[in-house]
Amino acid sequence: MYPPVCGICGKGKNTYLCKKCENKLKTEAVLGQDKYRETYFENHFYLFQYQGNLRKLMLQYKFNEKPYLYKSFTAFFNKYQKNYLQMNFYDIIIPVPISKKRFQIRGYNQSLLIAKEIAKIHHKKLEADVLIKIQNNSPQSTLNKQEREKNAKNVYKIRNTEKIKNKKILLIDDIFTTGATVNECSKILKQGQAKKVDILTIAKD
């Protein structure tokens, strides 16, 4: 009934990211790629550093009941991803899961919303129920690096290994801080015989 408007400023017409807000985000964008050797994933792609205006938006998205902002983030990604990330390389997209309790409290999985939109735009298979979280552990944002690594262990499992066997996976999360969460998820995916796992996040802290 209502045409889409920019999720950031609430203005614009028939767009989830108006030109003014796009230009503002563009000044903060880094379109970064980091390579890793001693982890279960190899590459981490991210759009922004977790600071400034983007940090405020991410906090609103994750904690202040503004799930619609995923449309603005993915609109920006879909416009600029060709500069640094080749989506054709990946077989499937998987979001970092959250626990049932966290989902009930928040009402949505912020990583799933992003993953679902990217999969739809790029015609990729989304596997949202293969990697699941089986424990409601402490929020990673409340812990230091050592605590995060311990907190992330033994809280994820694979539901159907046949769906990821020999597949090249793009694992999607919202924010990358120490990498403990995505590394543990990548470990579980590799144990399920995934061929390759790379990470995509909106921001890196």
N, C-alpha and C positions, 0 to 999 in steps of 0.2 A: 504493500500500500504506500510505503514511503520510499523515495529514492535514497540511495546511500549517501552519507556525508562523511567528511573527514573525521576519523575517530579521535584525532588529536585536538583539533580546534572546533569541531562541530559545524564547520562551514563547508563550502564547496558544494558541488552538485554532481551526482552520479559518480562519485569517487570516494574511496576509503582513505585516500591520502591526497590532500590538495597540493597544488604546486608550491604554495608558500611554506607549508610544513615539510614537504619533500626537500625543498632547498635548504631548510634549516637542518634537517637530518643529514643532508649531504655534507654539510660543513663538519659534522661530527663523525661521519663514517670513515672507517679504516679499511674495510673489506680485507681483513687479515687472514693469514694462513700460517699456522705453526706446525712443524713436523716433530714427531716424537719417536723415540727409539725404545725406551724402556717402559712402554705401556702396551696395553692390549689394543689400542687404536693407533693409527699412524698419522692422521692429519686432523687438525682442528681448524675449521673455518668459522669466522665470526664477522659480524657486520660492524659492531661498535665496541669501543671500550666502555666499561660500566662506570660512567661518570657524567657529570653535567646534566643537561636536559634529558638525555636518554635514560639515565639512572632514575630520574623522577618518574618518567613514563613507565619504566619497568616495574617500579614499586607500586604504581597505581594499577598496572596490569595484573600483578601477582597477588597483591594484598588488599587493594581497595575496590574490588568488585567492578573492574572495568575490562571484562574479558574481550569486548569488541575491539580492543586495541590490536589484537592479533591480526586483524585485517589490514591495519596500517603498516605493521611490521612486515608482513608477507608481501604487501604491495611494493614496498621499498626493495625487498629482497628479489622479487620476481623481475624488477626492472633492471637491477644491477648485477645479478648473479653471474651472468655470462662473462663478466670481467675477470672472474676468479674461481668459479666453481662449475664444473661440467656435470650437469645432472644426468646426462645420458649414461654416465659411467656406472651408476648404481642400479641394482635390481629392485631393492625394496627400501622403504622408509619406515623407521620405527621410532616412536617417541619414548623418552624416558618416562616410565610409569610413576604414579603416585599411589599411596595406599588407599584402601576403601574409606578409611576414617578421614584422611586428609581431603579426599574427594567430597565426602559428605559435608565437611566444614566449609570448603572453598566453593564447591558447586561445579567445578570444572578442573580439568588438567591443562594447565597453561601450555605445556609442551605438545600435548595432543592437538590442541587447536591449531598451533603453528604447523605441525607435521601434516595434519589433514588438508590444510589449505595448500601447502606446497605440493603435496602429492597430487591433488586435484589439478592444479595449474600445469604441472609438468607431466601429467599422465603416468604417474608412478604408483606401484602397488603399495598401499599402506597396510602394515601389519600391526594393529594396535593392541592385540590381545595375545601376542606370542611371548613378549617379555613382560612379566608381571611382578608386582611388588607384594611380598608376602608378610612383611612386618611394617608396622607404623613406628619407624625409628624417630629419633629426635631430629628437628629441622636442621639441615646442614648450616644454615646461616647463623646458628647460635654457637657454632663450634670452631675450634682452631684447626690447623691442617692435620695434625696427628689424630685428633678426635674425629675429624671427618672421614679419614681413611678407615678407622675402626668402625665407625657408625654405619658406613656403607656396606660392610661385609655381611654376607649371608642374608640379605633382605630381598634379593631378586631371584627369579628362576624362569626357565623356559617352559612354556606349556606344550609346544609342538615343534620339535627340532627339525622335522621334515620341511617346514616352511622357511627355514633359514639355512639349511645345509647347502654349502658351496655358493652362497649368495654374497654379493657385495652390498653392504648395508650402510645407509646414511642414518646415523642415530641423532635425533634432534632433542635439544634441551633449550631452556630459555637463557640461563646464565652459567658461564664457566668460571669457577673460582680457583679451586685447587685441582680440579679434574677428578677428584675421588669418586664421585657418583658415576660419571660417564665411563671411567676406567673399570669400575666394578661391573657396570652393565656390559661393557665390551668384553670383559673376561667371560661373563656368562654366555654371551653370544658366540664367542670363539669356542668355548667348551661345547656348544651346540653345533659346532662345525661350520660356522660362518666363515666365508673365505676372506673377507676383509671388512673392517669397520672404520669409518671416518665419522667425525663429529661435526655437527653444525649447531651453533648457538647464535642468538641475537646479539649477545654481549659477552665480553670477557672482562673479568674483574682484575 
